[in-house]
Amino acid sequence: MSRQWRWFALAAAIVAADQLAKWAVLDHFAGREPRAAVTGFFNLVLVCNKGAAFSFLADAPGWQTPLFVVFALAAAGLCGTLIVRNPGKRLFCAGLALIVGGALGNVIDRLRFGCVVDYLDFYILDKWPHWPAFNVADSAITVGALLLILEGFIHHERRAGAPS
């Protein structure tokens, strides 16, 4: 377990950063307009997303919340198991740890608020639709998935280049 601890520490750091950022955003918007322009391409917004990525199933009557909690906990458990079994695969475990941290950060929101608190709103020139609002946990999940894809390509290249 000596090598795995760092990956679980990374996941815990993501949960802490995510929850701290959400606390700051909720505190900032308490009693205020739920949108604050920061730059010409970025706003802070306060969105309660009851759905999944890109607000998928956000309009469902409420059954989706426990479903998403169970799904996220199962994914975090699977990723944690893979970390324990492969602690020396640095890129692989880093990607998994980011996914675990992001999944657990969003689960905390679903259990506390019944939705995920999103607040980062990026856009281009206000002429095109805004990208869906997201948060630190969503970013960690996305970067983690990209690291897993990258690790897959690197691992594939190593196998392809190995002598038969």
NORVENZI-V787382 format. One record per residue. N is the residue number from 1. RES is the residue in one letter. PHI is phi in whole degrees, 0 to 359 (999 if undefined). BURIAL is b if it has 24 or more other C-alpha atoms within 12 Angstrom, else e. D_FIRST is the distance of its C-alpha to the first C-alpha in whole Angstrom. Layout:
n = (N N)
res = (RES RES)
phi = (PHI PHI)
burial = (BURIAL BURIAL)
d_first = (D_FIRST D_FIRST)
//
This chain:
n = (1 2 3 4 5 6 7 8 9 10 11 12 13 14 15 16 17 18 19 20 21 22 23 24 25 26 27 28 29 30 31 32 33 34 35 36 37 38 39 40 41 42 43 44 45 46 47 48 49 50 51 52 53 54 55 56 57 58 59 60 61 62 63 64 65 66 67 68 69 70 71 72 73 74 75 76 77 78 79 80 81 82 83 84 85 86 87 88 89 90 91 92 93 94 95 96 97 98 99 100 101 102 103 104 105 106 107 108 109 110 111 112 113 114 115 116 117 118 119 120 121 122 123 124 125 126 127 128 129 130 131 132 133 134 135 136 137 138 139 140 141 142 143 144 145 146 147 148 149 150 151 152 153 154 155 156 157 158 159 160 161 162 163 164)
res = (M S R Q W R W F A L A A A I V A A D Q L A K W A V L D H F A G R E P R A A V T G F F N L V L V C N K G A A F S F L A D A P G W Q T P L F V V F A L A A A G L C G T L I V R N P G K R L F C A G L A L I V G G A L G N V I D R L R F G C V V D Y L D F Y I L D K W P H W P A F N V A D S A I T V G A L L L I L E G F I H H E R R A G A P S)
phi = (999 295 273 285 305 295 287 287 294 298 300 296 296 295 301 296 297 298 292 295 296 294 300 296 294 298 295 297 272 303 76 242 301 281 213 226 289 251 221 284 222 213 236 265 229 239 234 257 266 277 262 260 307 58 62 302 67 296 270 295 287 132 295 289 298 296 299 292 296 297 299 294 293 296 296 296 296 297 297 298 297 295 296 299 279 226 296 275 275 298 295 300 290 297 299 296 297 297 294 300 299 294 298 290 299 286 297 304 300 300 287 281 244 80 200 261 278 250 207 264 234 256 202 239 54 55 265 255 301 292 295 304 299 214 216 298 299 299 297 297 298 295 296 300 296 296 295 295 296 300 299 297 292 296 297 296 296 297 292 293 274 287 293 274)
burial = (e e e b e e b b e b b b b b b e b b b e b b e e b b e e e e e e e e e e e e e e e e b b b b b b b b b b b e e e e e e e e e e b b e e b b e e b b e b b e e b b e b b b e e b e b e b b b b b b b b b b b b b b b b b b b b e e e b b b b b b b b b e e e e e e e e e b b b b b b b b b b b b b b e b b e e e e e e e e e e e e e e e e)
d_first = (0 4 6 5 6 10 10 10 12 15 15 16 18 20 21 22 24 26 27 28 30 31 32 34 36 37 38 40 42 43 46 47 47 44 45 45 46 44 45 47 44 42 42 40 41 40 39 38 36 36 35 33 33 37 37 37 39 39 43 41 42 39 37 35 33 31 31 29 27 26 26 24 21 21 20 18 16 17 15 12 12 13 10 7 10 11 9 11 14 15 18 17 14 16 18 16 15 19 20 17 19 22 22 21 23 26 25 26 29 30 30 31 34 34 34 32 33 34 36 36 39 40 43 46 49 50 51 49 47 44 40 39 37 33 31 27 25 28 27 24 24 26 25 22 24 26 23 22 25 25 22 24 27 26 24 28 29 27 28 32 32 31 33 34)
//
